[in-house]
Amino acid sequence: LLHAAVGVSTESGELLDALKKHIYYGKDLDKTNLFEEVGDLFWYLAILADELGFDFEKVMAKNVEKLQARYGDAFSSDKAIKRDLTEERKILDS
């Protein structure tokens, strides 16, 4: 679990660094590198899900259901702040 969690952190840092270089240093956006980093993130997340006995697709589906309950059809800052955590927990527990 720790190896996978550290891997997620490391790979997300690499993804963020690539975006930082593009936004702040004016470097070209290297989509091939971003593709690789996203793939690495998926790899470590899949390891986490497997180790915890979670079905990866179910995790994704429940997350979508939670976000739909939170935001409906569109994101808003107000909805992000005024979340119904009890309802979200019910969705994730079901």
C-alpha distances in whole Angstrom, upper triangle without the diagonal:
4,5,5,6,9,10,11,12,14,15,17,18,20,21,22,24,26,27,28,30,32,33,34,35,37,35,35,32,30,29,28,25,24,24,22,19,19,18,16,14,15,13,9,10,11,8,6,9,10,7,8,12,13,16,15,19,19,17,19,22,21,21,24,26,24,26,29,30,29,31,33,35,34,32,34,33,35,32,29,31,32,29,29,26,27,28,25,23,25,25,21,21,24
4,5,5,6,8,10,10,12,14,15,16,18,20,21,22,24,26,27,28,30,31,32,33,35,33,33,31,29,28,28,25,24,24,22,19,19,19,16,14,16,14,10,12,13,10,9,12,13,10,12,15,16,19,18,22,22,19,21,24,24,22,26,28,26,27,30,31,30,32,34,36,35,33,34,33,35,33,30,31,32,30,30,27,29,30,26,25,27,27,23,24,27
4,6,5,6,9,10,10,12,14,15,16,18,20,21,23,24,25,27,29,30,31,32,33,31,31,29,27,26,25,22,21,21,19,17,17,16,13,12,14,12,8,11,12,9,9,13,13,11,13,16,17,19,18,22,22,20,21,25,25,23,26,29,28,28,32,32,32,33,36,37,36,33,35,34,36,34,31,32,34,32,33,29,31,32,28,27,30,29,25,26,28
4,5,5,6,9,10,10,12,14,15,16,18,20,21,23,24,26,27,28,30,30,32,30,30,27,25,24,23,20,19,19,17,14,14,14,11,9,10,9,5,7,9,6,6,10,10,9,11,14,14,16,14,18,19,16,18,21,21,20,23,25,24,25,28,29,28,30,32,33,32,30,32,31,34,32,28,30,32,29,30,27,29,29,26,24,27,25,22,23,26
4,5,5,6,9,10,11,12,14,15,16,18,20,21,22,24,26,27,28,29,31,29,29,26,25,24,24,21,19,20,18,15,15,15,12,10,12,11,7,8,11,9,7,11,13,11,12,15,15,17,15,19,19,16,18,21,20,19,22,24,23,23,27,27,26,28,30,31,30,28,30,29,31,29,26,27,29,26,27,24,26,27,24,22,25,24,21,22,25
4,5,5,6,9,10,11,12,14,15,16,19,20,21,23,25,26,26,27,29,27,28,25,24,23,23,20,19,19,17,14,15,15,12,11,13,12,9,11,13,12,11,14,16,14,15,19,19,21,19,22,23,20,21,24,24,22,25,27,26,26,29,30,29,30,33,34,32,30,31,30,32,31,27,29,31,29,30,27,29,30,27,26,29,28,24,26,29
4,5,5,6,8,10,11,12,14,15,17,18,20,21,23,24,25,26,27,25,25,23,21,20,19,16,16,16,14,11,12,12,8,8,10,9,6,9,11,10,10,13,15,14,16,18,18,19,17,20,22,19,19,23,23,21,24,27,26,25,29,30,29,30,32,33,32,29,31,30,33,31,28,30,32,30,31,28,31,31,27,27,29,28,25,26,29
4,6,5,6,8,10,10,12,14,15,17,18,20,21,22,24,25,26,24,24,21,20,19,19,16,14,15,13,10,10,11,8,6,8,9,6,7,10,10,9,12,14,14,15,18,17,18,15,18,19,16,16,20,20,18,20,23,22,22,25,27,25,26,29,29,28,26,27,27,29,28,24,26,28,26,28,25,28,28,24,24,27,25,22,24,26
4,6,5,6,9,10,10,12,14,15,16,18,20,21,22,23,25,23,24,21,20,20,20,17,15,17,15,11,12,14,11,9,12,12,9,10,14,13,12,15,18,17,18,21,20,21,18,21,22,19,19,23,22,20,22,25,23,23,26,28,26,27,30,30,28,26,27,26,29,27,24,25,28,26,28,25,28,29,25,25,28,26,23,26,28
4,6,5,6,9,10,11,13,15,15,17,19,20,21,21,23,21,22,20,18,18,18,14,14,15,13,10,12,13,10,9,12,12,10,12,15,15,14,17,19,19,20,23,22,23,20,23,25,22,21,25,25,23,25,28,27,26,29,31,29,30,32,33,31,28,30,29,31,30,27,28,31,29,31,29,32,32,28,28,31,30,27,29,31
4,5,5,6,9,10,11,13,14,15,17,18,20,20,22,19,20,17,15,15,14,11,10,12,9,6,8,9,6,6,10,10,9,11,14,14,14,17,18,19,20,22,21,22,19,21,23,20,19,23,24,21,23,26,25,24,27,29,28,28,31,31,29,27,28,28,31,29,26,28,31,29,31,29,32,32,28,28,31,29,26,29,31
4,5,5,6,8,10,11,12,14,16,16,18,19,20,19,19,16,15,15,15,12,10,12,11,7,8,11,9,7,10,12,11,11,15,15,15,17,19,20,20,23,21,22,19,21,22,19,18,22,22,19,21,24,23,21,25,27,25,25,28,28,26,23,25,24,27,26,23,24,27,26,28,26,29,29,25,26,29,27,24,27,29
4,5,5,6,9,10,10,12,14,15,16,17,19,17,18,16,15,16,16,13,11,14,13,9,11,14,12,10,14,15,13,15,18,18,18,20,23,23,23,26,24,25,22,24,26,23,22,25,26,22,24,27,26,24,28,30,27,28,30,30,28,25,27,25,28,28,24,26,29,28,30,28,31,32,28,28,32,30,27,30,32
4,5,5,6,9,10,11,13,14,15,15,17,15,16,13,12,13,13,9,9,12,10,7,10,12,10,10,14,14,14,15,18,19,19,21,23,24,25,27,26,26,23,25,27,24,23,26,27,24,26,29,28,26,29,32,30,29,32,32,29,27,28,28,31,30,27,29,32,30,33,31,34,34,30,31,34,32,29,32,34
4,5,5,6,9,10,11,13,14,15,16,14,14,11,10,10,11,8,6,9,9,6,8,11,10,9,12,14,14,15,18,19,19,21,23,24,25,27,25,25,21,23,25,22,21,24,25,22,23,26,25,23,26,29,27,26,29,28,26,24,25,25,28,28,24,27,30,28,31,29,32,32,28,29,32,30,28,31,33
4,5,5,6,9,10,10,12,13,14,13,14,12,12,13,14,11,9,13,13,10,11,14,13,12,15,17,16,17,20,21,21,23,25,26,26,29,27,27,24,25,27,24,22,25,26,22,23,27,25,23,26,28,26,26,28,28,25,22,24,23,26,26,23,24,28,27,30,28,32,32,28,29,32,30,28,31,33
4,5,5,6,9,10,10,11,13,11,13,11,11,13,14,11,10,14,13,11,13,16,15,14,18,19,18,19,23,23,23,25,28,28,29,31,30,30,27,28,30,27,25,29,29,26,27,31,29,27,30,32,30,29,32,31,29,26,27,26,29,29,26,28,31,30,33,32,35,35,32,33,36,34,32,35,37
4,5,5,6,9,10,10,11,9,10,8,8,9,11,8,7,11,11,9,12,15,14,14,17,19,19,20,23,24,24,26,28,29,30,32,30,30,26,28,30,27,25,29,30,26,27,31,30,27,30,33,30,29,32,31,28,26,27,27,30,30,27,29,33,32,35,33,37,36,33,34,37,35,33,36,38
4,5,5,6,8,10,10,9,10,7,9,10,13,10,9,12,13,11,13,16,16,15,18,20,20,21,24,25,25,27,29,30,31,33,30,30,27,27,29,27,24,27,28,25,25,29,28,25,28,30,28,27,29,28,25,23,24,23,27,27,24,26,30,29,32,31,35,34,31,33,35,33,31,35,36
4,5,5,6,7,9,9,11,10,12,14,16,13,12,16,16,14,16,19,19,18,21,23,22,23,26,27,27,29,31,32,32,35,33,33,29,30,32,29,27,30,31,27,28,31,30,27,30,32,29,28,31,30,27,24,25,24,28,28,25,27,30,30,33,32,36,36,32,34,37,35,33,37,39
4,6,6,5,7,6,8,8,10,13,15,12,12,16,16,15,17,20,19,19,22,24,24,25,28,29,29,31,33,34,35,37,35,35,31,32,35,32,30,33,34,30,31,34,33,30,33,35,33,32,34,33,30,28,29,28,31,32,29,30,34,34,37,36,40,39,36,37,40,38,36,40,42
4,6,6,5,4,6,6,8,11,14,12,11,15,16,15,17,20,20,20,22,24,25,25,28,30,30,31,34,35,36,37,35,35,31,32,34,31,29,32,33,29,29,33,32,29,32,34,32,30,32,31,28,26,27,26,30,31,28,30,33,33,36,36,39,39,35,37,40,38,36,40,41
4,6,6,7,9,9,12,14,17,15,14,17,19,17,18,22,22,21,24,26,26,26,29,31,31,32,35,36,36,38,36,36,32,32,34,32,29,32,33,29,29,32,31,28,30,33,30,28,31,29,26,24,25,24,27,28,26,27,31,31,35,34,38,37,34,36,39,37,35,39,41
4,6,8,11,11,14,17,19,17,17,20,21,19,21,24,24,23,26,28,28,28,32,33,32,34,37,38,38,40,38,38,34,35,37,34,32,35,35,32,32,35,34,31,33,35,33,31,34,32,29,27,27,25,29,30,27,29,33,33,36,36,40,39,36,38,41,39,38,41,43
4,6,9,11,13,16,18,16,17,20,21,19,21,24,24,24,27,29,29,30,33,34,34,36,38,39,39,42,40,40,36,37,39,36,34,37,38,34,34,38,36,34,36,38,36,34,37,35,32,30,30,29,33,34,31,32,36,36,40,39,43,43,39,41,44,42,40,44,46
4,7,9,12,14,17,16,16,19,21,20,21,24,25,25,27,29,30,30,33,34,35,36,39,40,40,42,40,40,36,37,39,36,34,37,38,34,34,37,36,33,36,38,36,34,36,34,31,29,30,29,33,34,31,33,37,37,40,40,44,43,40,42,45,42,41,44,46
4,6,8,12,14,13,13,17,18,17,19,22,22,23,25,27,27,28,31,32,33,35,37,38,39,41,38,38,34,35,37,35,33,35,37,33,33,37,36,33,36,38,36,34,37,35,32,30,31,31,35,35,32,34,38,38,41,40,44,43,40,42,44,42,40,44,45
4,6,9,11,11,12,14,16,16,18,20,21,22,24,26,27,28,30,31,32,34,36,37,38,40,37,37,33,33,36,34,31,34,36,32,32,36,35,32,34,37,35,34,35,33,31,29,31,31,35,35,32,35,38,38,41,40,44,43,39,41,44,41,39,43,44
4,6,9,9,8,11,13,13,14,17,18,18,20,22,24,24,26,28,29,30,32,34,35,36,34,33,29,30,32,30,27,30,32,29,28,32,32,29,31,34,32,30,32,30,28,26,28,28,32,32,29,32,35,34,37,37,40,39,36,38,40,37,36,39,40
4,5,5,6,9,10,11,12,14,16,17,19,20,22,23,24,26,27,29,30,32,33,35,32,31,28,28,31,29,27,30,32,29,28,32,32,30,32,35,33,32,33,32,29,28,30,30,34,34,31,34,37,36,38,38,41,40,36,38,40,37,36,39,40
4,5,5,6,8,10,10,12,14,15,16,18,20,21,22,24,25,26,28,30,31,32,30,29,25,25,28,26,24,26,29,26,25,29,30,27,29,32,31,29,31,29,27,26,28,29,33,32,29,32,35,34,36,36,39,37,34,36,38,35,33,36,37
4,5,5,6,9,10,11,12,14,15,17,19,20,21,23,25,26,27,29,30,31,29,28,24,25,28,27,24,27,29,27,27,31,31,29,31,34,33,32,33,31,30,29,31,32,36,34,32,35,38,36,38,37,40,39,35,37,39,36,34,37,38
4,5,5,6,9,10,10,12,14,15,17,18,20,21,23,24,26,27,29,30,28,27,24,25,28,26,24,27,29,26,27,30,30,28,31,34,32,31,33,32,30,29,31,31,35,34,31,34,36,35,37,36,39,38,34,35,38,35,33,36,37
4,5,5,6,8,10,10,12,14,15,16,18,20,21,22,24,26,27,28,26,25,21,22,25,23,21,24,26,23,23,27,27,25,27,30,29,28,29,28,26,25,27,27,31,30,27,30,33,31,34,33,35,34,31,32,34,32,30,33,34
4,6,5,6,9,10,11,12,15,15,16,19,20,21,22,24,26,27,24,23,19,20,23,22,19,22,25,22,22,26,26,25,27,30,29,28,29,28,27,26,28,29,32,31,28,31,34,32,34,33,36,34,31,32,34,31,29,32,33
4,6,5,6,9,10,10,13,14,15,17,19,20,21,23,24,26,24,23,19,21,24,22,20,24,26,23,24,28,28,26,29,32,31,30,32,31,29,28,31,31,34,33,30,33,35,34,36,34,37,36,32,33,35,32,30,32,33
4,5,5,6,9,10,11,12,14,15,17,18,20,21,23,24,22,22,18,20,23,20,19,22,24,21,22,26,26,24,27,30,28,28,30,29,28,26,28,28,32,30,27,30,33,31,33,31,34,33,29,30,32,30,27,30,32
4,5,5,6,9,10,10,12,14,15,16,18,20,21,22,20,19,15,17,19,17,15,19,21,18,19,22,22,21,24,26,25,25,27,26,25,23,26,26,29,28,25,28,30,28,30,28,31,30,26,27,29,27,24,27,29
4,5,5,6,9,10,10,12,14,15,16,18,20,21,19,18,14,16,19,17,16,19,21,19,20,24,24,23,25,28,28,27,29,28,27,26,29,29,32,31,28,31,33,31,32,30,33,32,28,29,30,28,25,28,29
4,5,5,6,9,10,11,13,14,15,17,19,20,19,18,15,17,20,18,17,21,22,20,22,25,25,24,27,29,29,29,30,30,29,28,30,30,33,31,28,31,33,31,32,30,33,32,28,28,31,28,25,28,29
4,5,5,6,8,10,11,12,14,15,17,18,16,16,13,15,18,15,14,18,19,17,19,22,21,21,24,26,25,25,27,27,26,24,27,27,30,28,25,27,29,27,29,27,29,28,25,25,27,25,22,25,26
4,6,5,6,9,10,10,12,14,15,16,14,13,10,12,15,13,12,15,17,15,17,20,20,20,22,25,24,25,26,26,26,24,27,28,30,28,25,28,30,27,28,26,28,27,24,24,26,23,20,23,24
4,5,5,6,9,10,11,12,14,15,14,14,11,14,16,15,14,18,19,18,20,23,23,23,26,28,28,28,30,30,29,28,31,31,34,31,28,31,33,30,31,29,31,30,26,26,28,25,22,25,26
4,5,5,6,9,10,11,12,14,13,14,12,15,17,14,15,18,19,18,20,23,22,23,26,27,27,28,30,30,29,28,30,30,32,30,27,29,31,29,30,27,29,29,25,24,27,25,21,23,25
4,5,5,6,9,10,11,12,11,11,8,12,13,11,11,15,15,14,17,19,19,19,22,24,23,25,26,27,26,25,27,27,30,27,24,27,28,25,26,24,25,25,21,21,23,21,18,20,21
4,5,5,6,9,10,10,9,9,7,10,12,10,11,15,16,15,17,20,20,21,23,25,25,26,28,28,28,27,30,30,32,30,27,29,31,28,28,26,27,26,23,22,24,21,18,20,21
4,5,5,6,9,10,10,11,10,13,15,13,15,18,18,18,20,23,23,24,26,28,28,29,31,31,31,30,32,32,34,32,29,31,33,30,30,27,28,28,25,24,25,23,20,21,23
4,5,5,6,9,8,10,9,13,14,11,13,17,16,16,19,21,20,21,24,25,25,27,29,30,30,28,30,30,32,29,26,28,30,26,27,24,25,25,22,20,22,21,17,18,20
4,6,5,6,5,7,6,10,10,8,11,14,13,14,17,18,18,20,22,23,24,25,27,28,28,27,29,30,31,28,26,28,29,25,25,23,23,23,20,18,20,18,15,16,17
4,5,5,6,7,8,11,12,11,14,16,16,17,20,21,21,23,25,26,27,29,30,31,32,31,33,33,35,32,30,32,33,29,29,26,27,26,23,21,23,21,18,18,19
4,6,8,10,11,15,15,13,16,19,18,19,22,23,23,25,27,28,28,30,32,33,34,32,34,34,36,33,30,32,33,30,29,26,27,27,24,22,23,22,18,19,20
4,6,9,10,14,13,11,15,17,16,16,20,21,20,22,25,25,26,28,29,31,31,30,32,32,33,30,28,30,30,27,26,23,23,23,20,18,20,19,15,15,17
4,7,9,12,11,11,14,16,15,17,19,20,20,23,25,25,26,28,29,31,32,31,33,34,35,31,29,31,31,28,27,24,24,24,21,19,20,18,15,15,16
4,6,9,8,7,10,12,11,13,16,16,17,19,21,22,23,25,26,27,28,27,30,30,31,28,26,28,28,25,24,21,22,21,18,16,17,15,12,12,13
4,6,5,6,9,10,11,12,14,15,16,18,20,21,23,24,25,26,27,27,30,30,32,28,27,29,29,26,25,23,23,22,19,18,18,16,13,14,14
4,5,5,6,9,10,11,13,14,15,17,19,20,21,23,23,24,25,24,27,28,30,27,25,27,28,25,24,22,23,22,19,18,19,16,14,15,16
4,5,5,6,9,10,11,12,14,15,17,18,20,21,21,22,23,23,26,28,29,26,24,27,28,24,24,22,23,21,18,18,18,15,13,15,15
4,5,5,6,8,10,10,12,14,15,16,18,20,20,21,22,22,25,27,28,24,23,26,26,22,21,20,20,18,15,15,15,12,10,12,11
4,6,5,6,9,10,11,12,14,15,16,18,19,20,21,21,23,24,25,22,20,23,23,20,19,17,18,17,13,13,14,11,9,11,11
4,6,5,6,9,10,11,12,14,15,16,17,18,18,18,21,22,24,21,19,22,23,19,20,18,19,17,14,15,16,12,11,14,14
4,5,5,6,9,10,11,12,14,15,15,16,18,18,21,23,24,20,19,22,22,19,19,18,18,16,13,14,14,11,10,13,12
4,5,5,6,9,10,11,12,14,14,16,18,17,20,21,22,18,17,20,20,16,16,14,15,12,10,10,11,7,6,9,9
4,5,5,6,9,10,10,12,13,15,15,15,17,18,19,16,15,17,18,14,14,13,15,13,9,11,12,9,8,11,12
4,5,5,6,9,10,10,11,12,13,13,16,18,19,15,15,18,18,15,15,15,16,14,11,13,14,10,10,14,14
4,6,5,6,9,10,10,12,13,14,17,19,19,15,15,18,17,14,13,13,14,11,9,11,11,7,9,12,11
4,5,5,6,9,10,12,13,13,15,16,16,13,12,15,14,10,10,10,11,8,6,8,9,6,7,11,11
4,5,5,6,8,10,10,9,12,13,14,10,10,13,13,10,11,11,13,11,8,12,13,10,11,14,15
4,5,5,5,7,9,9,12,14,15,11,12,15,14,12,12,13,15,11,10,13,13,11,12,16,15
4,6,6,9,11,11,13,15,14,10,11,14,12,9,9,10,11,8,7,11,11,9,11,14,14
4,6,9,9,9,10,11,10,7,7,10,9,6,7,9,11,9,8,11,12,11,13,16,16
4,6,6,5,7,9,9,6,8,11,10,9,11,13,15,13,11,15,16,14,16,19,19
4,6,8,10,13,12,9,11,14,13,12,13,15,16,13,13,17,17,14,17,20,19
4,7,10,13,14,11,13,16,16,15,16,18,20,17,16,20,20,17,19,23,22
4,7,10,11,9,11,14,14,14,16,18,21,18,17,20,21,19,20,24,24
4,7,9,7,8,11,12,12,15,16,19,17,16,19,21,19,20,23,24
4,5,5,6,9,10,11,14,16,19,18,17,20,22,20,21,25,26
4,5,5,6,9,10,14,16,19,18,17,20,22,21,22,25,27
4,5,5,6,9,12,14,17,17,16,19,21,21,22,25,26
4,5,5,6,9,12,14,13,13,16,18,17,18,21,22
4,6,6,10,11,14,14,12,15,18,17,17,20,22
4,6,9,11,14,15,14,16,19,18,19,22,24
4,7,9,12,12,12,15,17,17,18,20,22
4,6,9,9,8,11,13,13,14,17,18
4,5,5,6,9,10,11,13,14,16
4,5,5,6,9,10,10,12,14
4,5,5,6,9,10,10,12
4,5,5,6,9,10,11
4,5,5,6,9,10
4,5,5,6,9
4,6,5,6
4,6,5
4,6
4
